[in-house]
């Protein structure tokens, strides 16, 4: 998409084609990551991080303004929504993450009557704090967890060192030297 940027941009600006035409001509442009890349090519601004950072910075001010409008009697539905938001327990995970130096936390729906609980949220916990949540499933959470350990240069938990070494050496092929235990596992996997 980057190689056709100037041609595409010129065509979009000058000809102003219909969205359906653009989608037919450049279907890749309609994926989330490509939208962000295109935005960056045009503005030299990272769309996602800029938008989310700005939203975080302005959330408190927006809520204050909305509350003032709601108290004045305008937007009755907004007032009810804000009351509901205020009544939610945002510290519900606190007791579960205390003393959890690092890990993955799955929140399940206790009202589910089926044999398997419904997973509501999957979160990564580092230093007793939820650093990422709403990760969809355990696999994605583990991948993010592993990536964060690398990105933040954190040591693997000692009791899980072989698990993390297996992920590092076997799954991701990072580094060549491995312990005898992991080499044995690697050899067994090659035989299967």
VOMIZA-781430 format. One record per residue (C-alpha): residue number from 0; residue in three letters; x, y, z. Coordinates in steps of 0.001 Angstrom, whole numbers, plus 500000, padded with zeros to 6 digits. Last residue first. Layout:
N
<r><num>NUM</num><residu>Ala</residu><east>X</east><north>Y</north><up>Z</up></r>
...
This chain:
192
<r><num>191</num><residu>Unk</residu><east>506073</east><north>463765</north><up>516124</up></r>
<r><num>190</num><residu>Unk</residu><east>509830</east><north>463346</north><up>516069</up></r>
<r><num>189</num><residu>Unk</residu><east>510543</east><north>467091</north><up>515959</up></r>
<r><num>188</num><residu>Unk</residu><east>508401</east><north>467598</north><up>519044</up></r>
<r><num>187</num><residu>Unk</residu><east>510415</east><north>464990</north><up>520926</up></r>
<r><num>186</num><residu>Unk</residu><east>513663</east><north>466745</north><up>519972</up></r>
<r><num>185</num><residu>Unk</residu><east>512356</east><north>470105</north><up>521203</up></r>
<r><num>184</num><residu>Unk</residu><east>511192</east><north>468546</north><up>524454</up></r>
<r><num>183</num><residu>Unk</residu><east>514651</east><north>467050</north><up>524994</up></r>
<r><num>182</num><residu>Unk</residu><east>516292</east><north>470380</north><up>524155</up></r>
<r><num>181</num><residu>Unk</residu><east>513957</east><north>472034</north><up>526676</up></r>
<r><num>180</num><residu>Unk</residu><east>515041</east><north>469672</north><up>529447</up></r>
<r><num>179</num><residu>Unk</residu><east>518716</east><north>469838</north><up>528466</up></r>
<r><num>178</num><residu>Unk</residu><east>518659</east><north>473624</north><up>528774</up></r>
<r><num>177</num><residu>Unk</residu><east>518718</east><north>475829</north><up>525706</up></r>
<r><num>176</num><residu>Unk</residu><east>521259</east><north>477563</north><up>523485</up></r>
<r><num>175</num><residu>Unk</residu><east>519998</east><north>478738</north><up>520110</up></r>
<r><num>174</num><residu>Unk</residu><east>518233</east><north>482025</north><up>520711</up></r>
<r><num>173</num><residu>Unk</residu><east>514678</east><north>483040</north><up>519884</up></r>
<r><num>172</num><residu>Unk</residu><east>512903</east><north>480363</north><up>517845</up></r>
<r><num>171</num><residu>Unk</residu><east>509465</east><north>481773</north><up>518812</up></r>
<r><num>170</num><residu>Unk</residu><east>507696</east><north>478512</north><up>519684</up></r>
<r><num>169</num><residu>Unk</residu><east>510702</east><north>476385</north><up>520569</up></r>
<r><num>168</num><residu>Unk</residu><east>513291</east><north>478663</north><up>522208</up></r>
<r><num>167</num><residu>Unk</residu><east>511181</east><north>481432</north><up>523726</up></r>
<r><num>166</num><residu>Unk</residu><east>508037</east><north>479416</north><up>524373</up></r>
<r><num>165</num><residu>Unk</residu><east>510072</east><north>476536</north><up>525775</up></r>
<r><num>164</num><residu>Unk</residu><east>512134</east><north>478952</north><up>527914</up></r>
<r><num>163</num><residu>Unk</residu><east>508910</east><north>480442</north><up>529212</up></r>
<r><num>162</num><residu>Unk</residu><east>507588</east><north>477070</north><up>530279</up></r>
<r><num>161</num><residu>Unk</residu><east>510981</east><north>476061</north><up>531651</up></r>
<r><num>160</num><residu>Unk</residu><east>511224</east><north>479227</north><up>533749</up></r>
<r><num>159</num><residu>Unk</residu><east>507775</east><north>478800</north><up>535267</up></r>
<r><num>158</num><residu>Unk</residu><east>508786</east><north>478390</north><up>538935</up></r>
<r><num>157</num><residu>Unk</residu><east>511458</east><north>481073</north><up>538514</up></r>
<r><num>156</num><residu>Unk</residu><east>509028</east><north>483658</north><up>537137</up></r>
<r><num>155</num><residu>Unk</residu><east>510599</east><north>484988</north><up>533942</up></r>
<r><num>154</num><residu>Unk</residu><east>512698</east><north>488102</north><up>534325</up></r>
<r><num>153</num><residu>Unk</residu><east>511398</east><north>491431</north><up>533058</up></r>
<r><num>152</num><residu>Unk</residu><east>512946</east><north>493357</north><up>530174</up></r>
<r><num>151</num><residu>Unk</residu><east>509835</east><north>495520</north><up>529745</up></r>
<r><num>150</num><residu>Unk</residu><east>509505</east><north>494623</north><up>526071</up></r>
<r><num>149</num><residu>Unk</residu><east>510429</east><north>490988</north><up>526682</up></r>
<r><num>148</num><residu>Unk</residu><east>508070</east><north>490442</north><up>529601</up></r>
<r><num>147</num><residu>Unk</residu><east>505504</east><north>492487</north><up>527703</up></r>
<r><num>146</num><residu>Unk</residu><east>505750</east><north>490207</north><up>524683</up></r>
<r><num>145</num><residu>Unk</residu><east>505260</east><north>487144</north><up>526873</up></r>
<r><num>144</num><residu>Unk</residu><east>502171</east><north>488641</north><up>528480</up></r>
<r><num>143</num><residu>Unk</residu><east>500851</east><north>489766</north><up>525084</up></r>
<r><num>142</num><residu>Unk</residu><east>501204</east><north>486202</north><up>523755</up></r>
<r><num>141</num><residu>Unk</residu><east>499707</east><north>484804</north><up>526947</up></r>
<r><num>140</num><residu>Unk</residu><east>496736</east><north>487162</north><up>526666</up></r>
<r><num>139</num><residu>Unk</residu><east>496205</east><north>486220</north><up>523018</up></r>
<r><num>138</num><residu>Unk</residu><east>496190</east><north>482550</north><up>523927</up></r>
<r><num>137</num><residu>Unk</residu><east>493977</east><north>483085</north><up>526979</up></r>
<r><num>136</num><residu>Unk</residu><east>491198</east><north>484730</north><up>525010</up></r>
<r><num>135</num><residu>Unk</residu><east>489730</east><north>488096</north><up>524149</up></r>
<r><num>134</num><residu>Unk</residu><east>492397</east><north>490448</north><up>525456</up></r>
<r><num>133</num><residu>Unk</residu><east>489921</east><north>492607</north><up>527349</up></r>
<r><num>132</num><residu>Unk</residu><east>492703</east><north>493600</north><up>529737</up></r>
<r><num>131</num><residu>Unk</residu><east>496247</east><north>494918</north><up>529731</up></r>
<r><num>130</num><residu>Unk</residu><east>498322</east><north>496294</north><up>532620</up></r>
<r><num>129</num><residu>Unk</residu><east>496292</east><north>494879</north><up>535495</up></r>
<r><num>128</num><residu>Unk</residu><east>498465</east><north>495692</north><up>538483</up></r>
<r><num>127</num><residu>Unk</residu><east>500010</east><north>493406</north><up>541094</up></r>
<r><num>126</num><residu>Unk</residu><east>503482</east><north>493829</north><up>539572</up></r>
<r><num>125</num><residu>Unk</residu><east>502347</east><north>492720</north><up>536142</up></r>
<r><num>124</num><residu>Unk</residu><east>498872</east><north>491338</north><up>535522</up></r>
<r><num>123</num><residu>Unk</residu><east>497664</east><north>490499</north><up>532025</up></r>
<r><num>122</num><residu>Unk</residu><east>493901</east><north>490328</north><up>531626</up></r>
<r><num>121</num><residu>Unk</residu><east>491248</east><north>488026</north><up>530199</up></r>
<r><num>120</num><residu>Unk</residu><east>487638</east><north>489146</north><up>530441</up></r>
<r><num>119</num><residu>Unk</residu><east>484170</east><north>487632</north><up>530409</up></r>
<r><num>118</num><residu>Unk</residu><east>485101</east><north>483968</north><up>530088</up></r>
<r><num>117</num><residu>Unk</residu><east>481946</east><north>481856</north><up>530237</up></r>
<r><num>116</num><residu>Unk</residu><east>482340</east><north>479039</north><up>532728</up></r>
<r><num>115</num><residu>Unk</residu><east>482319</east><north>475494</north><up>531367</up></r>
<r><num>114</num><residu>Unk</residu><east>479687</east><north>472975</north><up>532475</up></r>
<r><num>113</num><residu>Unk</residu><east>476863</east><north>475417</north><up>531770</up></r>
<r><num>112</num><residu>Unk</residu><east>474895</east><north>477354</north><up>534405</up></r>
<r><num>111</num><residu>Unk</residu><east>476574</east><north>480693</north><up>533756</up></r>
<r><num>110</num><residu>Unk</residu><east>475862</east><north>483048</north><up>536653</up></r>
<r><num>109</num><residu>Unk</residu><east>479496</east><north>483058</north><up>537759</up></r>
<r><num>108</num><residu>Unk</residu><east>480615</east><north>484789</north><up>534565</up></r>
<r><num>107</num><residu>Unk</residu><east>484373</east><north>484391</north><up>534354</up></r>
<r><num>106</num><residu>Unk</residu><east>487318</east><north>486737</north><up>534797</up></r>
<r><num>105</num><residu>Unk</residu><east>490596</east><north>485221</north><up>533639</up></r>
<r><num>104</num><residu>Unk</residu><east>493771</east><north>486661</north><up>535123</up></r>
<r><num>103</num><residu>Unk</residu><east>497147</east><north>486102</north><up>533522</up></r>
<r><num>102</num><residu>Unk</residu><east>500249</east><north>486410</north><up>535622</up></r>
<r><num>101</num><residu>Unk</residu><east>502883</east><north>488547</north><up>537265</up></r>
<r><num>100</num><residu>Unk</residu><east>503551</east><north>489618</north><up>540832</up></r>
<r><num>99</num><residu>Unk</residu><east>500209</east><north>488326</north><up>542016</up></r>
<r><num>98</num><residu>Unk</residu><east>500399</east><north>489319</north><up>545705</up></r>
<r><num>97</num><residu>Unk</residu><east>497293</east><north>491437</north><up>545229</up></r>
<r><num>96</num><residu>Unk</residu><east>495724</east><north>490782</north><up>541819</up></r>
<r><num>95</num><residu>Unk</residu><east>492601</east><north>489015</north><up>543026</up></r>
<r><num>94</num><residu>Unk</residu><east>491859</east><north>491474</north><up>545834</up></r>
<r><num>93</num><residu>Unk</residu><east>492122</east><north>494425</north><up>543420</up></r>
<r><num>92</num><residu>Unk</residu><east>490055</east><north>492961</north><up>540579</up></r>
<r><num>91</num><residu>Unk</residu><east>486801</east><north>494431</north><up>541867</up></r>
<r><num>90</num><residu>Unk</residu><east>488341</east><north>497889</north><up>542240</up></r>
<r><num>89</num><residu>Unk</residu><east>486195</east><north>499408</north><up>539516</up></r>
<r><num>88</num><residu>Unk</residu><east>483021</east><north>498697</north><up>541455</up></r>
<r><num>87</num><residu>Unk</residu><east>480292</east><north>500245</north><up>539358</up></r>
<r><num>86</num><residu>Unk</residu><east>478055</east><north>502802</north><up>541090</up></r>
<r><num>85</num><residu>Unk</residu><east>479628</east><north>505787</north><up>539336</up></r>
<r><num>84</num><residu>Unk</residu><east>478995</east><north>504294</north><up>535882</up></r>
<r><num>83</num><residu>Unk</residu><east>475361</east><north>503624</north><up>536772</up></r>
<r><num>82</num><residu>Unk</residu><east>474961</east><north>507210</north><up>537953</up></r>
<r><num>81</num><residu>Unk</residu><east>476611</east><north>508404</north><up>534720</up></r>
<r><num>80</num><residu>Unk</residu><east>474178</east><north>506357</north><up>532617</up></r>
<r><num>79</num><residu>Unk</residu><east>471175</east><north>507671</north><up>534526</up></r>
<r><num>78</num><residu>Unk</residu><east>472365</east><north>511266</north><up>534052</up></r>
<r><num>77</num><residu>Unk</residu><east>473000</east><north>510626</north><up>530351</up></r>
<r><num>76</num><residu>Unk</residu><east>469445</east><north>509409</north><up>529899</up></r>
<r><num>75</num><residu>Unk</residu><east>468180</east><north>512623</north><up>531467</up></r>
<r><num>74</num><residu>Unk</residu><east>470055</east><north>514743</north><up>528893</up></r>
<r><num>73</num><residu>Unk</residu><east>469404</east><north>518191</north><up>530253</up></r>
<r><num>72</num><residu>Unk</residu><east>468193</east><north>518548</north><up>533801</up></r>
<r><num>71</num><residu>Unk</residu><east>470934</east><north>520903</north><up>534911</up></r>
<r><num>70</num><residu>Unk</residu><east>472528</east><north>518001</north><up>536786</up></r>
<r><num>69</num><residu>Unk</residu><east>473003</east><north>516126</north><up>533477</up></r>
<r><num>68</num><residu>Unk</residu><east>474766</east><north>519088</north><up>531878</up></r>
<r><num>67</num><residu>Unk</residu><east>477149</east><north>519375</north><up>534848</up></r>
<r><num>66</num><residu>Unk</residu><east>477759</east><north>515609</north><up>534803</up></r>
<r><num>65</num><residu>Unk</residu><east>478553</east><north>515714</north><up>531089</up></r>
<r><num>64</num><residu>Unk</residu><east>481081</east><north>518509</north><up>531631</up></r>
<r><num>63</num><residu>Unk</residu><east>482796</east><north>516657</north><up>534471</up></r>
<r><num>62</num><residu>Unk</residu><east>482820</east><north>513452</north><up>532400</up></r>
<r><num>61</num><residu>Unk</residu><east>484415</east><north>515304</north><up>529487</up></r>
<r><num>60</num><residu>Unk</residu><east>487075</east><north>516809</north><up>531761</up></r>
<r><num>59</num><residu>Unk</residu><east>487917</east><north>513421</north><up>533248</up></r>
<r><num>58</num><residu>Unk</residu><east>488073</east><north>511777</north><up>529824</up></r>
<r><num>57</num><residu>Unk</residu><east>490328</east><north>514413</north><up>528264</up></r>
<r><num>56</num><residu>Unk</residu><east>493768</east><north>512944</north><up>528871</up></r>
<r><num>55</num><residu>Unk</residu><east>492572</east><north>509404</north><up>528250</up></r>
<r><num>54</num><residu>Unk</residu><east>490943</east><north>510494</north><up>524977</up></r>
<r><num>53</num><residu>Unk</residu><east>494161</east><north>512204</north><up>523944</up></r>
<r><num>52</num><residu>Unk</residu><east>496159</east><north>509107</north><up>524669</up></r>
<r><num>51</num><residu>Unk</residu><east>493648</east><north>506964</north><up>522785</up></r>
<r><num>50</num><residu>Unk</residu><east>493615</east><north>509209</north><up>519718</up></r>
<r><num>49</num><residu>Unk</residu><east>497364</east><north>509732</north><up>519611</up></r>
<r><num>48</num><residu>Unk</residu><east>498093</east><north>506055</north><up>520182</up></r>
<r><num>47</num><residu>Unk</residu><east>495674</east><north>504863</north><up>517547</up></r>
<r><num>46</num><residu>Unk</residu><east>496243</east><north>507474</north><up>514846</up></r>
<r><num>45</num><residu>Unk</residu><east>500033</east><north>507621</north><up>514924</up></r>
<r><num>44</num><residu>Unk</residu><east>500658</east><north>511036</north><up>513352</up></r>
<r><num>43</num><residu>Unk</residu><east>502718</east><north>511703</north><up>510228</up></r>
<r><num>42</num><residu>Unk</residu><east>499579</east><north>513224</north><up>508717</up></r>
<r><num>41</num><residu>Unk</residu><east>499059</east><north>511519</north><up>505344</up></r>
<r><num>40</num><residu>Unk</residu><east>501340</east><north>508519</north><up>505708</up></r>
<r><num>39</num><residu>Unk</residu><east>500226</east><north>508152</north><up>509337</up></r>
<r><num>38</num><residu>Unk</residu><east>496553</east><north>508081</north><up>508374</up></r>
<r><num>37</num><residu>Unk</residu><east>497408</east><north>505504</north><up>505724</up></r>
<r><num>36</num><residu>Unk</residu><east>499166</east><north>503341</north><up>508287</up></r>
<r><num>35</num><residu>Unk</residu><east>496249</east><north>503590</north><up>510737</up></r>
<r><num>34</num><residu>Unk</residu><east>493763</east><north>502688</north><up>508004</up></r>
<r><num>33</num><residu>Unk</residu><east>496098</east><north>499863</north><up>506983</up></r>
<r><num>32</num><residu>Unk</residu><east>496118</east><north>498441</north><up>510499</up></r>
<r><num>31</num><residu>Unk</residu><east>492339</east><north>498459</north><up>510729</up></r>
<r><num>30</num><residu>Unk</residu><east>491754</east><north>496907</north><up>507311</up></r>
<r><num>29</num><residu>Unk</residu><east>489926</east><north>498937</north><up>504677</up></r>
<r><num>28</num><residu>Unk</residu><east>492952</east><north>500066</north><up>502664</up></r>
<r><num>27</num><residu>Unk</residu><east>493572</east><north>496484</north><up>501661</up></r>
<r><num>26</num><residu>Unk</residu><east>490565</east><north>496652</north><up>499329</up></r>
<r><num>25</num><residu>Unk</residu><east>492327</east><north>499173</north><up>497054</up></r>
<r><num>24</num><residu>Unk</residu><east>490478</east><north>499362</north><up>493711</up></r>
<r><num>23</num><residu>Unk</residu><east>487217</east><north>497821</north><up>494820</up></r>
<r><num>22</num><residu>Unk</residu><east>487212</east><north>499706</north><up>498117</up></r>
<r><num>21</num><residu>Unk</residu><east>488074</east><north>502942</north><up>496330</up></r>
<r><num>20</num><residu>Unk</residu><east>485198</east><north>502400</north><up>493937</up></r>
<r><num>19</num><residu>Unk</residu><east>482800</east><north>501615</north><up>496791</up></r>
<r><num>18</num><residu>Unk</residu><east>483955</east><north>504770</north><up>498577</up></r>
<r><num>17</num><residu>Unk</residu><east>482968</east><north>506824</north><up>495570</up></r>
<r><num>16</num><residu>Unk</residu><east>485757</east><north>508606</north><up>493720</up></r>
<r><num>15</num><residu>Unk</residu><east>486983</east><north>512099</north><up>494660</up></r>
<r><num>14</num><residu>Unk</residu><east>488859</east><north>512569</north><up>491385</up></r>
<r><num>13</num><residu>Unk</residu><east>491532</east><north>514998</north><up>492604</up></r>
<r><num>12</num><residu>Unk</residu><east>491988</east><north>514018</north><up>496249</up></r>
<r><num>11</num><residu>Unk</residu><east>491358</east><north>510278</north><up>495891</up></r>
<r><num>10</num><residu>Unk</residu><east>493342</east><north>509963</north><up>492659</up></r>
<r><num>9</num><residu>Unk</residu><east>496290</east><north>511950</north><up>494011</up></r>
<r><num>8</num><residu>Unk</residu><east>496275</east><north>509934</north><up>497218</up></r>
<r><num>7</num><residu>Unk</residu><east>496159</east><north>506644</north><up>495343</up></r>
<r><num>6</num><residu>Unk</residu><east>499039</east><north>507596</north><up>493048</up></r>
<r><num>5</num><residu>Unk</residu><east>501089</east><north>508934</north><up>495966</up></r>
<r><num>4</num><residu>Unk</residu><east>500352</east><north>505898</north><up>498146</up></r>
<r><num>3</num><residu>Unk</residu><east>500938</east><north>503131</north><up>495611</up></r>
<r><num>2</num><residu>Unk</residu><east>504248</east><north>501999</north><up>497117</up></r>
<r><num>1</num><residu>Unk</residu><east>502896</east><north>502345</north><up>500657</up></r>
<r><num>0</num><residu>Unk</residu><east>500000</east><north>500000</north><up>500000</up></r>
